[in-house]
Amino acid sequence: MFSDRLREFIAAIGETPTSIEPKIGVSKGAIYKPVKNGKTIGIEIIAKILAAYPRLNLEWLICNIGTMWKNPFTIAGAAGETASEDPADMYYLAGARTPVNLISETNALNWSGTREKGENAIESVFFLPPGLLRKGPDYAAFPAGGPQMEPTIPANSLVVAEIIKPKDYSRIKNGDVYVIITKDTLAIRRLNNRIKERNTLLASPDNREFTAYDIPIDTVVSLWKARALISDKFTGETHRLFDLYQDLEERIRQLENKNKPL
């Protein structure tokens, strides 16, 4: 049911139906009432939600197809190269290729992420073409060995991520994918920031056969934000999703023309 998925999304970003309304610029009750009464919302409100949360998967929200969040930036294998830029996180640059450390899953346990202590964790280094990743951070590629994040991240893929400094942990964005390294585990999950309330991170899988769990922040040895996915498995965009976006864009165009001064 649409209202159930809308409620699930709002909870996933740490909001309530009433608290999200002023953040996306809609009137009081515009979301609370439909969620409470099991109704749908207008296309104008959906457009505002997507503008504020561009990673939300519209096809999931409307049709319950796929997962709540869009797939991360993807680099194809044998099928060629595809790129989907998120303006909030990436920008294109000309210049030298970007080095990426390939990480051994077993040896990465308890790794702080520094090059000085990465002798055993780093198996090799490979390079990505200029422009695929923003310049500056250190990047590492971690194997997604299991099905916990399927279908978003297929098993046996590589997640390319940039290290997050401990002083920035409090600014972790709810719903984004991270690689979490502790003394005993390496996990790839979506995180919900609970540091202020519980001093933990809620780690959630995309595969509903697995459950979410809390990670105490003081057990995190290093934390990495996912920036790219290297995989040879692709489902592609469906025609239905394309049609949904086309309809949404047309309604937004009509609204913009309606509000233009004469």
Secondary structure, DSSP 8 states (H G I E B T S, - for coil): -HHHHHHHHHHHTT--HHHHHHHHT--TTTTHHHHHHT----HHHHHHHHHH-TTB-HHHHHH--S-SB----EEESTT-------TTT-----SS-EEEEEE-TTTTTT--S-STT-TTTEEEEEEE-TTSS-SSS-EEEEEE-SSTTTTTS-TTEEEEEEEE-GGGGGG--TT-EEEEEESS-EEEEEEEEEHHHHSEEEEE-SSTTS--EEEEGGGEEEEEEEEEEEES------HHHHHHHHHHHHHHHHHHHHTS--
